[in-house]
């Protein structure tokens, strides 16, 4: 058996072959000639590679040629990330060595469909943020001329036409026309992404379960499932909460234990979507509403909504884990069959 560490880049890989006796060999292969690396592999090899943009493609090319492929979580593999000697060869050697000792933190590889939806949702989020920036600028231009406007009006074709009908100086009109054109294009793009998110989300296991929860629509369900991937990857709801970064930081020193703000690890878009769904769900669910009000009375609204989102995520976890479909979510009534 050999232990192989691969430092993967966009155009090449640096490889360390390590035997059980400790002998090692280093080599570099161009990705355009990956077949040369594939020919060097044995069916008894175990291979480790860090998770990066093209890892899924790389794993697909070699997984049938070796005994095991371990995809490493780079943020947890501090030996590489914080190494003083940061070179491709050192990284490949460290991966091979720690693989041989079974000390590598594995990263989750979601299904291809979940990964595609997650990418789609991330793109939508970037376009929404860009649109917000342009809407704010257009709103400022209108207010600078003493023209009353609402930001929401710039999200419609009628509202954008109204801006163009205003009298502008030659210089200002060029700026306004460009901004209006870009906002219009972004509106169309976001609408198309929304439609695809809902459509593609229907193909994911768990979609029908989540949309049966009052407060989670088709788009939000697709985003959440794209973040979660396979719910079986999480032994308990606390593991999923940690993955969403919605658990408090814990500082433990001797007999002193302190709890701080949430870690905010994991997907920011996933947390944002979860909180948005929670705000809607608590309007319909007496259970969530009572929990929110109880925490709010003691700790304020900000901490209350985060705590309620954590509670709501527990419901999402159990819904997916147990394959529940609700007929009446506010009263926790499951559909028959």
SULKAGI-V75101 format. One record per pair of residues at least 12 apart in sequence whose ideal C-beta (glycine too) atoms are under 6 Angstrom apart, sorted by the first residue. I is the first residue (numbers start at 1). GAP is how many residues later the second one is. If there is no record, write none. Layout:
# SULKAGI-V75101
{{I | GAP} {I | GAP}}
This chain:
# SULKAGI-V75101
{{1 | 43} {2 | 15} {2 | 17} {2 | 43} {3 | 15} {3 | 43} {3 | 93} {3 | 96} {3 | 97} {4 | 13} {4 | 41} {4 | 43} {5 | 43} {5 | 87} {5 | 90} {5 | 91} {6 | 43} {7 | 81} {7 | 84} {7 | 85} {8 | 41} {8 | 44} {8 | 50} {11 | 20} {12 | 16} {12 | 18} {12 | 19} {13 | 16} {14 | 14} {14 | 74} {14 | 75} {14 | 78} {15 | 12} {15 | 77} {16 | 76} {16 | 77} {16 | 80} {18 | 78} {26 | 63} {38 | 27} {41 | 24} {41 | 25} {44 | 23} {45 | 21} {46 | 21} {46 | 22} {47 | 19} {47 | 22} {48 | 22} {48 | 24} {48 | 47} {48 | 51} {48 | 56} {50 | 22} {50 | 24} {51 | 20} {51 | 56} {70 | 34} {70 | 36} {71 | 36} {71 | 38} {72 | 32} {73 | 32} {73 | 34} {76 | 29} {77 | 28} {79 | 15} {80 | 14} {108 | 125} {110 | 119} {114 | 112} {114 | 115} {117 | 83} {117 | 105} {117 | 109} {118 | 108} {120 | 77} {121 | 102} {121 | 105} {124 | 69} {125 | 144} {127 | 59} {127 | 62} {127 | 63} {131 | 55} {134 | 45} {134 | 48} {134 | 49} {135 | 16} {135 | 19} {138 | 16} {138 | 41} {139 | 12} {154 | 29} {160 | 20} {160 | 24} {163 | 17} {194 | 25} {197 | 22} {197 | 25} {198 | 20} {198 | 21} {201 | 17} {201 | 20} {201 | 21} {204 | 21} {206 | 19} {206 | 114} {207 | 14} {208 | 117} {209 | 110} {209 | 111} {209 | 116} {212 | 113} {212 | 114} {213 | 116} {214 | 70} {214 | 115} {215 | 62} {215 | 65} {215 | 66} {216 | 61} {220 | 53} {220 | 57} {223 | 50} {227 | 40} {227 | 43} {231 | 89} {231 | 90} {237 | 77} {237 | 80} {240 | 77} {241 | 69} {241 | 72} {243 | 23} {244 | 22} {244 | 26} {244 | 27} {245 | 18} {245 | 19} {245 | 20} {245 | 21} {246 | 16} {246 | 64} {248 | 12} {248 | 14} {249 | 14} {274 | 35} {275 | 34} {278 | 30} {278 | 31} {278 | 34} {281 | 31} {284 | 46} {285 | 45} {288 | 20} {291 | 17} {291 | 20} {292 | 12} {292 | 16} {295 | 12}}
